[in-house]
Amino acid sequence: MGRSLEHYKIPNGNTLISFSGGRTSGYMLHQILEANQGLPDKAKVVFANTGREMPETLDFVQECADRWNVQITWLEYTRINNRVNYKVVNHNNAARNGEPLEELFLSRSYLPNVVSRFCTAEAKVRTIKRYLVTELKWKKWFSCIGIRADEARRIKTESKDRWTFWYPLYEDNIT
């Protein structure tokens, strides 16, 4: 008998499924697709490309989209008129030489460090948030993140922002 898919049922409301392009994230997305027989319109899968992903990661993201017939929105950090923004890209035109991170570093005039770790927050979290708020007009959402049970120290239970965290792999005790 297979595992129960109850932990992968999409919550009621807008749901962001953050897709990192890794195996764990791929497993999580597969389980969500199985549990929900695809995705409802209120659920969006988003991959934030930094331009420093391995080529195999980019290929894996595209392969998951193709094999499972699921739309994965590819985003990149950018600046327009010297203001932070995002752009929607795809496998063919995604940055592969660190361009989004370079743009971020140039805007800050310093590199990330142990005191100021802004890479993930800016290049991924805030880029995705800008897209959801600007493009999709979402005011609140569930944020599905592929943190496993053996990574419990990374779990955040409260958000001061627009989203509520959802950790299906953790809830399913996946390691």
N, C-alpha and C positions, 0 to 999 in steps of 0.2 A: 504494500500500500504506500502511495506517495505522500509527500508532505502536504499538510493543509495549506490552502492558499488564502486563508482568512486574513492574515496580516497584510496582504497585498491589495486588499479591496480599497479602492480610491475613496477618500473621505468625501463627504458632501461639501461641495464648494470648489472654487478654483484651486487647482493643484499643479504646482511646478514639480517636475521630476528632473532633478539635476543629474545630468549624465556626464561623468568624468572622462569616459572613454576607456576605462579600465575593466578588468574581468569582473570585479565585484559589482560595479555599476551595471555591467551588461547582464549579470545574473539577476540583479534586482529588477531591471527593466523587463526582462523576460518573464519573471514571476508576476509582475504587475499586469503585463499584457495577458498572460494566461488567466489570472484571477478575474479580470474584467472583460474578457473576450475582446481585446483591443482597448482603445482609449476613448472615453467620452470627450466631447468638445471642450469641456471645462478643464481638461488635463493637457498640459504641454510638456514635452521633453525638450530640454535645452542643454546644449554643449557650449561652454565658453572656451574658445581657443586663445591661447596666449601667444601663439606663433612659435612656441618652443616645445610643442608636443612632438613626440617621435612620429615619423611618417606612418609607422604601423598603427599607432593610436588613431590617427586620422582615418586610415583605411578601415579600422575596426568600427569606428563610429558609423561610417558609411555602410559597411557590411551589415551592421545591426539594423539600420534603417531599411535597407533593401530586403534582407531576409525576412524580417518580421513585419514588413509593410507598415512601418510607423514613421511619422514625420518627426525628425529631430531638427530643431532650429539651431543653427550654428551662429554664435555671436562673437564679436571681437570688440575690445575696448578701442575707442578712437576719440579724437577731439575734433570738433567742428567749430570754427570761429573762436578758437582758443577756449572752448568749453567742453567739459567731459560729455561723451556721448557713446553710442554703440553703433555697430553696423552689422547687418545680417549678411552672412557669407555662406559658402557651401564647400564641399570637398574640393571642387575644382579651383576656387579662387581664395581659399583660406590662406592666411599668412603662414609661412613656413620658415621664416628667418628672424623671428622675434620682433617683428614690426610693432604689434600692439604693446609689448612690454617696453620697447625702446621709446615709443611715444609717451607712455606713462612715466618712465624715468626722466625723460627730457622735461616733462611738465613739472616734475618735482624738484629738479636740479640736484637730486641726490639719489643714491641707491638704497634699496631696502636694507635693513640691518636688524639686529636683535632688538633694538629699541623701537624701531619703526618698521613693522612688518606689514606693508601695505599691498603687496602683490595680489594675494588671493582676494582681499576685500575689494580692491579696485578693479582688477582685471576679470574677476569672475562674479563675486556676489553683487556688487553695485552695478556692474554692466548688465547682469540678468535682471536686476530690479528695475533699472531704467527701461529696459525693453518691456517688461510686464506692465509697468505703470503707463508708459508713453504709448506703446503700440497696442497692447491688449486692453488698456484702461482698467486693469485690476486694481482694486483698493485694498483687498486682503486676500490671502491665499495660504494653502498648506504648502510647506516646502519639504519635499521628499528628498532625503539625503541617504546615500548608501554607506552608513556607518554600521559595522558589524558588532556582534555581541562582545567580541574580544577587544573592541575599541571603545568600551563604555566611558572611558575618561574623556572622550571627545563629545559626548552627548551634552547638548544644551537643552534645557527644558523650557526656558522662558525666552521670549524674544521681545525686545522693546520696539521692534519694527512692525511691519505690516503682515508678517507671516507667523504661522504656527508650525513648529517642527514636526515632521513625521519620519520615523526611522523604521521602516518595515523589516529590514534585515536584523536589526537589534531586537525588535519585538518577536521575531521568529527564531531567535537564538542562533543565528547563522554566524559561524566563525570562519 
